[in-house]
Amino acid sequence: GRKLPMFRIVGCLLIIAAGTGLGFSESLRLSERICTLEMLLQMVICLKGEISSGNASLPDAFCGTAGRMNGKYREFLINAANRMKAGNGEKLSQICRECAETSLKKSCLTSGEKDAFFSLGEHLGYLDLEMQMKQLSLYEENLEEEISRLKEEASVKKRLYRSLGILGGLLLAVLLI
């Protein structure tokens, strides 16, 4: 008879902890999403610099940019550059999409953000230098707008996620008592 209340208390504490953990997890995902978008922005800025300054071919621009990036972004750029250099008749859009899906598959970006990044390759392959720069600038502007919007909303959303996690855990615990 005496053990039952103790199990209930422990169970309630675990439920509250799990709810709190879920709230903090969502908060961290938002931070990670902002960081990922900032890395993509840095990559686009570097690509623009490589293309404009050296009049480099796209594979060379990707390789040059890879030297300034790290982790999965470097891996994406190197893989894409190697496939472009191989010249197997693949479309740049296909190369970029497949390499991005492989290297960046575990990213926390929304499907719209992933599609926007994946479609970047569609616009780069067929255009002259000026149009490539315009496409990269357009994508850069969109990324900057999205990052600033997310940063404005971030503190409110993070607090909301954490609060909902804690309250959800408390509610479940109360319902189970």
ZINOR-V83247 format. One record per residue. N is the residue number from 1. RES is the residue in one small letter. SS is DSSP state (~ for helix, > for strand, _ for the rest). OMEGA is omega in whole degrees, -180 to 180 (999 if undefined). BURIAL is b if it has 16 or more other ideal C-beta (glycine too) atoms within 10 Angstrom, else e. Layout:
BEGIN
N_RES_SS_OMEGA_BURIAL + N_RES_SS_OMEGA_BURIAL
END
This chain:
BEGIN
1_g___-175_e + 2_r_~_-175_e + 3_k_~_-177_e + 4_l_~_179_e + 5_p_~_-180_e + 6_m_~_178_e + 7_f_~_178_e + 8_r_~_180_e + 9_i_~_179_e + 10_v_~_178_e + 11_g_~_179_e + 12_c_~_178_b + 13_l_~_178_e + 14_l_~_178_e + 15_i_~_178_b + 16_i_~_179_b + 17_a_~_180_e + 18_a_~_178_e + 19_g_~_178_b + 20_t_~_179_b + 21_g_~_177_e + 22_l_~_179_b + 23_g_~_179_b + 24_f_~_178_e + 25_s_~_178_e + 26_e_~_178_b + 27_s_~_178_b + 28_l_~_178_e + 29_r_~_178_e + 30_l_~_178_b + 31_s_~_180_e + 32_e_~_179_e + 33_r_~_178_b + 34_i_~_180_b + 35_c_~_179_e + 36_t_~_178_b + 37_l_~_178_b + 38_e_~_178_e + 39_m_~_177_b + 40_l_~_178_b + 41_l_~_178_b + 42_q_~_-179_e + 43_m_~_180_b + 44_v_~_179_b + 45_i_~_178_b + 46_c_~_178_b + 47_l_~_178_b + 48_k_~_180_b + 49_g_~_180_b + 50_e_~_-177_b + 51_i_~_-174_b + 52_s_~_-173_e + 53_s_~_-175_e + 54_g_~_-172_e + 55_n___-177_e + 56_a___172_b + 57_s___-179_e + 58_l_~_178_b + 59_p_~_179_b + 60_d_~_179_b + 61_a_~_178_b + 62_f_~_179_b + 63_c_~_179_b + 64_g_~_179_b + 65_t_~_179_b + 66_a_~_179_b + 67_g___-179_e + 68_r___-178_b + 69_m___175_b + 70_n___176_e + 71_g_~_-174_e + 72_k_~_179_b + 73_y_~_176_b + 74_r_~_179_b + 75_e_~_179_b + 76_f_~_-177_b + 77_l_~_-179_b + 78_i_~_179_b + 79_n_~_-180_b + 80_a_~_-180_b + 81_a_~_180_b + 82_n_~_179_e + 83_r_~_177_b + 84_m_~_-179_b + 85_k_~_-179_e + 86_a_~_176_e + 87_g___179_e + 88_n___180_e + 89_g___179_e + 90_e___175_e + 91_k___179_e + 92_l_~_180_b + 93_s_~_180_b + 94_q_~_179_e + 95_i_~_-178_b + 96_c_~_-179_b + 97_r_~_-178_b + 98_e_~_179_b + 99_c_~_179_b + 100_a_~_180_b + 101_e_~_179_e + 102_t_~_-173_e + 103_s_~_-173_b + 104_l___-173_b + 105_k___-177_e + 106_k___-178_e + 107_s___-176_b + 108_c___180_e + 109_l___175_b + 110_t___-179_e + 111_s_~_177_e + 112_g_~_178_e + 113_e_~_177_b + 114_k_~_180_b + 115_d_~_179_e + 116_a_~_179_b + 117_f_~_-179_b + 118_f_~_-176_b + 119_s___179_e + 120_l_~_179_b + 121_g_~_179_b + 122_e_~_-175_e + 123_h_~_-176_b + 124_l_~_-170_b + 125_g___-170_b + 126_y___-168_e + 127_l___174_e + 128_d___-174_e + 129_l_~_-177_e + 130_e_~_-180_e + 131_m_~_176_e + 132_q_~_-180_b + 133_m_~_179_e + 134_k_~_179_e + 135_q_~_179_b + 136_l_~_179_b + 137_s_~_178_e + 138_l_~_179_e + 139_y_~_179_b + 140_e_~_179_b + 141_e_~_179_e + 142_n_~_178_e + 143_l_~_-180_b + 144_e_~_179_e + 145_e_~_-179_e + 146_e_~_-180_b + 147_i_~_-179_b + 148_s_~_178_e + 149_r_~_-180_e + 150_l_~_180_b + 151_k_~_177_e + 152_e_~_-177_e + 153_e_~_-168_e + 154_a_~_-174_e + 155_s_~_179_e + 156_v_~_-178_e + 157_k_~_180_e + 158_k_~_178_b + 159_r_~_180_e + 160_l_~_180_e + 161_y_~_-179_b + 162_r_~_-179_b + 163_s_~_179_e + 164_l_~_178_e + 165_g_~_-179_b + 166_i_~_-179_b + 167_l_~_177_e + 168_g_~_177_b + 169_g_~_178_b + 170_l_~_179_e + 171_l_~_179_e + 172_l_~_-180_b + 173_a_~_179_b + 174_v_~_-180_e + 175_l_~_-177_e + 176_l_~_-178_e + 177_i___999_e
END
